[in-house]
Amino acid sequence: MTQYTHTAATPAGLILDMSVQEHFRETVSIAIANQNLGVMEDTAFYVVNLLSHFVKAEWLYDESAPKGVTHPPLARLYAHAALTGCPNERHAILRRLGDIALLVSGLFPSSLSRKIVDVDYYIAMGSGAYGYLSGKRGASARTRTLADIFAELAGKFHAFVDVLNEVAEQCRLHGNEDVLRLYDVWIKTGSPRAAGKLRQLGVEPAAGAVSRRYN
C-alpha cells in the first residue's frame, strides 16, 4: 500500500496519536466491508488520514465567519479556485473543497437540514472538485497516485459518504460521546474525563500528543 500522508491540510505542530489513526483504519475498513464497496487501498488510506487529521480541524473551519465557527462556503472556495491564476493554489483550494464536502456530508449530514443547500449539493461539489483534480497527472509516482485517488473519490463520492455515515454511527459523532470532539478537548487540555471517555470508546490517548501548554 502506498504510504500517502495527507500533509497539505495538516495544521503545523500536530502530533498524531497512532491509536486514533488505527481506530479510523478499523472503522473505515468495517464500513467499506459492510457496504461491499471495492476501493483501492490508497483511497481508503486517504479517507483514514482525512478523519485522523479532523481531530485537530482548524483547517476545516472558518473562524472569521460572522455567526460563529463554521467551514467556508463551498461556493466561495470554488470562486477562489476559479479566479486564481496559480495552478498550485487552485489545486489546494479544490482539494480542500472536496475534503470539506466529503467530511460534512458524510459525518454531519443533519447539519445541512438547517441550510439552504442540502447534502446533494455537497456531493455534487465534492465529486466535481475531486474530478477536476483527477485530471491533473504529473510525472511523479506520487502525483499519479493522487490522481487515481481523486478519480475514485469522484466516481464513488456518494458511496464514501455512506461509508462516513457508518463511521459516524460507530464513533457516535451525533451525540455527547463524539470521539473527535473528545479527542480535541483532551489534546488541548489534558482533561482526565475526556481521556476516560476516549478509552471507553476504544481510543487510547497518547501522552506525546497533548499540547505542551498543559505538560
ABEGO torsion letter per residue (X at the ends): XBBBBBAAABBBGBBBBAAAAAAAAAAAAAAAAAAGBBBBAAAAAAAAAAAAAAABAAAABBAABAAEBBBBBAAAAAAAAAABABAAAAAAAAAAAAAAAAAAAAAAAAAAAABABBAAAAAAAAAAAAAAAAABBBABAAAAAAAAAAAAAAAAAAAAAAAAAAAAAAAGAABAABAAAAAAAAAAAGBAAAAAAAAAAGBBBBAAABBAAAX
